[in-house]
Structures are given as C-alpha cells and as structure tokens.
Amino acid sequence: MDHLWSPWRYRYLSEARKPEGCIFCHISASPDNELNLVLHRARHNYVVLNRYPYTTGHLMVIPYQHAASLAEIPAETAAEMMTLTRAAETCLRNVYSPDGINVGMNIGESAGAGVAGHIHMHVLARWFGDANFMSTIGETRVVPEELDVTWTRLSKAFNSLSESNLPR
C-alpha cells in the first residue's frame, strides 16, 4: 500500500468537531471568516472555501436562508447567488489561471449533495491532468496548497472585486 503523507492535516482532524444542525447555518452565524474559510459575505449569500476540496480553490456560494431547493429561495437570493458565482469564476481565473471552471449544484442526497438540506453552488478551478491516476485509480486527491493560503489569496481577490461591483 502506498502512503501519502500530509502532516498539516492532523491539526484539522484533531480539532474537528461536527456541530449539531446545519454546518452552513453555523458558518453563516459565526463572525470568524478566516476560521470558517468565508471569502465574502453579501446580503443574501456568502462565499466559502470547501474544507474537502476536489481542487485548489474549490469554493461554494451559499444562501443564508436554510433551503433544500432553488424553488424555496426568493428570486433576489437566486440572482445574487449567480452574481457571486460569476465573481467566484473571475477570482479563480485571476488567482489560479485554470484551464477551465466547473459550476454546479447537487440538490438532494440522491443527487450527491453532501449537505442535502441546504443548497449551495460549487465553483471549482480545473486543470488538464488534475484527474490523474491518484484520483482515478488511487481514489486520492492531492491538493497542493493549504486551505489558509488559498483563503488568503482568494479573500484578497474578492476584496479587490468588492470595491467595484460585488454585492455586499
């Protein structure tokens, strides 16, 4: 068996506590953006890094309102979600220069939603070769940048956008 050493993950694993209730609601209620990896807060949604990323910069746009489907959120929340998704694409392109971007939602557990009761939009940077043998055969993802570094880089990118036309 091959081993992939990632000693920096031990701190996260040893400190991880699964809160009762919805993790996205807990994150939205907390004022500590850096601890919770929140990149931007707008009126109806916030942008957060995924703690279990598929690739570097894997982020999500999440409504503050706890809702299991798009049909349950007001039109202005859905519109702002798309505006923030566009901003996320811009930030990822500016910071990481990826070959492509994946954008999407998994609504409901059977559709693959990790948090089935609270909708969220995934935005992922993609590169040719990022689905290499480690992912496809070894069922292991290699993310080359620590989350706190990613948070710092993308927070700066969102802050520079927010000075112009990003919703607050």
CORJOSUL-V534106 format. One record per pair of residues at least 4 apart in sequence whose C-alpha atoms are under 6 Angstrom apart, sorted by the first residue. I is the first residue (numbers start at 0). GAP is how many residues later the second one is. D is the distance in Angstrom with one decimal. If there is no record, write none. Layout:
# CORJOSUL-V534106
i: [I:I]
gap: [GAP:GAP]
d: [D:D]
This chain:
# CORJOSUL-V534106
i: [9:11:32:32:36:36:37:37:38:38:38:39:39:40:41:41:41:42:43:43:43:44:44:44:45:45:46:46:47:47:48:49:49:52:54:55:57:57:58:58:59:59:59:60:60:61:65:66:66:67:67:67:68:90:90:91:92:97:97:97:98:98:99:100:100:100:101:101:102:102:103:103:104:105:105:105:106:106:107:107:108:108:130:132:133:133:134:134:134:146:150:157:161]
gap: [4:4:4:5:11:12:9:10:8:9:116:6:7:5:4:125:126:125:19:20:33:17:18:19:15:16:13:14:11:12:10:8:9:5:88:87:65:66:63:64:61:62:63:59:60:58:52:5:51:49:50:51:50:4:66:4:4:27:28:29:27:28:26:23:24:25:21:22:19:20:17:18:16:5:6:7:4:6:5:8:4:7:4:4:4:6:4:5:6:4:4:4:4]
d: [5.9:5.8:5.6:4.6:5.5:5.5:5.8:4.2:5.4:5.4:5.0:5.7:5.1:4.4:5.7:5.5:4.0:5.5:5.8:5.9:5.3:5.3:4.0:5.4:5.8:5.4:5.6:4.5:5.6:5.4:4.1:5.7:5.2:5.3:5.9:5.8:6.0:4.5:5.9:5.4:5.2:4.5:5.9:5.6:5.0:4.6:5.4:5.9:5.0:4.4:4.8:5.4:6.0:6.0:5.6:5.6:4.6:5.6:5.6:5.5:5.9:4.8:5.0:5.5:4.7:5.5:5.7:5.0:5.5:4.6:5.6:5.3:5.0:5.3:5.5:4.8:5.9:5.9:5.5:4.8:4.9:5.1:5.5:5.2:4.6:5.2:4.6:4.9:5.4:6.0:5.7:6.0:4.4]
